[in-house]
Amino acid sequence: MEDVLVKCEKLDHFGRGLGHVLGKIIFVPNLLPSEEALVKIVLDKKKYMIGEVIQLVKRSNDRIEPKCLYENCGCGLKNLDYFKTLKFKKSKLIEILKRYSNLEGVVKEIVSSDDIYGYRNKITLKVKNGKIGYFKNGTNELIEISRCAIASKKSNEIISILKKSDLSEVKEVIIKDFGELMVIVKGNMNVDLLKPLASSIYINDNLVYGKENIIAKLGEFKFYVSKDSFFQVNMNVAFKLYNKVLEYLKNSNSKRVLDLYCGTGTISLFLSKYFDEVIGTEINEEAICCANLNKELNNIVNVRFICGDVSEEIHYLKADNIVVDPPRSGLTNEGINDILKIGPDRIVYVSCDPMTLARDLKLFKGKYEVKEVTLFDMFPWTYHVESVCLLIRK
Ligand SMILES: C[S@@+](CC[C@H](N)C(=O)[O-])C[C@H]1O[C@@H](n2cnc3c(N)ncnc32)[C@H](O)[C@@H]1O
């Protein structure tokens, strides 16, 4: 098929340029609103096409020189002025909440990231035929990299060392940098060169150097970070987000609060200063182990962690306030019904997926007023957005 001229009308929810050509919608990564480009069609489906920019014909004033040199590595908004990326994320959430849960006027602000480069405390690198990089979006085609603009300085130093190492028997390398650094190698390699930088090195599931867990500091708290447990990837934005959860709850005259999907207990510990009792529940045993260690590490006595599936545990729990921070898939219908049965005064919903948030808010709407939603730019340059939503019982 011949190359086509595409005029970008707007960005779709994945940050791709959207236009119309040959009677179909076309999605073109790295094409910005008002720009025109000569585009190669790489996928032609019945209702839509996907294209690749061959040559930019008209350039937007909002286009910037990206710090990331690689295409299709995940930072789909890297060519757009940072403040325009925030505007895009806010309007995306407004549009999704209106379209899927008929909510208007609830999105307040988007909180930016202080660090827009080097902000990630965890990166997962793929290795193929001894070469290291990221997989091209949605494929297992390797984009070889020599540095990553959103990874920390130390993680980039590790990348430089890895590039000089024999990676022929390695499949994946995870780097966690919380000041202290953990490297997790899937496969086999000589890790001697990594030792001067790392506090902890795993090969597959075995600790081969240093400590089992590393320590992350967030505000006045310290947290153990283990090999497999979840931690928000952007410390500075996580801190602002946890404080927003607190702000939404702390004047509520409540005594007990539930932190459902609590991970390693970060939100629970933040809440512990303002409530008589906090109960966190989490399915991952290792995360609960860390949560209990975190409790001790911070000398906190009014928090209790339960390891189990929220959908089971919730039947035995009661509280005036509930925080939910589920995975991308959101809550289940049963989960929402269970929360409605408990009937807390306030619910704070922390979400990393606007679509599942909109779906779930619709089910809460009969009994709860969606008071406000604050957005957090946890993942600069990507289309992803984190939101915190306050619901108050009617
Ligand atoms: C987005 S993370 C939230 C972590 C935590 N609130 C934080 O800020 O670090 C979601 C957590 O939900 C946990 N999870 C997933 N399904 C679950 C379930 N059915 N019951 C309990 N926890 C679950 C995951 O293990 C993960 O730790």
PDBQT file of the ligand as one rigid body, heavy atoms in Angstrom, charges set to zero:
ROOT
HETATM    1  C1  LIG A 401      -1.500  -1.172  42.887  1.00  0.00    +0.000 C 
HETATM    2  S1  LIG A 401      -0.834  -2.276  44.051  1.00  0.00    +0.000 S 
HETATM    3  C2  LIG A 401      -1.106  -1.350  45.514  1.00  0.00    +0.000 C 
HETATM    4  C3  LIG A 401       0.011  -1.358  46.501  1.00  0.00    +0.000 C 
HETATM    5  C4  LIG A 401       0.037  -0.339  47.628  1.00  0.00    +0.000 C 
HETATM    6  N1  LIG A 401      -1.217   0.265  47.943  1.00  0.00    +0.000 N 
HETATM    7  C5  LIG A 401       1.110   0.704  47.378  1.00  0.00    +0.000 C 
HETATM    8  O1  LIG A 401       0.804   1.886  47.160  1.00  0.00    +0.000 OA
HETATM    9  O2  LIG A 401       2.311   0.343  47.393  1.00  0.00    +0.000 OA
HETATM   10  C6  LIG A 401      -2.031  -3.522  44.081  1.00  0.00    +0.000 C 
HETATM   11  C7  LIG A 401      -1.767  -4.636  45.062  1.00  0.00    +0.000 C 
HETATM   12  O3  LIG A 401      -2.920  -5.485  45.065  1.00  0.00    +0.000 OA
HETATM   13  C8  LIG A 401      -2.489  -6.809  45.335  1.00  0.00    +0.000 C 
HETATM   14  N2  LIG A 401      -3.613  -7.714  44.948  1.00  0.00    +0.000 N 
HETATM   15  C9  LIG A 401      -3.978  -8.087  43.698  1.00  0.00    +0.000 A 
HETATM   16  N3  LIG A 401      -5.085  -8.841  43.745  1.00  0.00    +0.000 NA
HETATM   17  C10 LIG A 401      -5.446  -8.946  45.054  1.00  0.00    +0.000 A 
HETATM   18  C11 LIG A 401      -6.517  -9.588  45.741  1.00  0.00    +0.000 A 
HETATM   19  N4  LIG A 401      -7.446 -10.274  45.084  1.00  0.00    +0.000 N 
HETATM   20  N5  LIG A 401      -6.581  -9.481  47.073  1.00  0.00    +0.000 NA
HETATM   21  C12 LIG A 401      -5.630  -8.768  47.754  1.00  0.00    +0.000 A 
HETATM   22  N6  LIG A 401      -4.601  -8.138  47.163  1.00  0.00    +0.000 NA
HETATM   23  C13 LIG A 401      -4.500  -8.215  45.824  1.00  0.00    +0.000 A 
HETATM   24  C14 LIG A 401      -1.203  -6.926  44.530  1.00  0.00    +0.000 C 
HETATM   25  O4  LIG A 401      -0.385  -7.968  45.041  1.00  0.00    +0.000 OA
HETATM   26  C15 LIG A 401      -0.597  -5.535  44.721  1.00  0.00    +0.000 C 
HETATM   27  O5  LIG A 401       0.301  -5.518  45.819  1.00  0.00    +0.000 OA
ENDROOT
TORSDOF 0
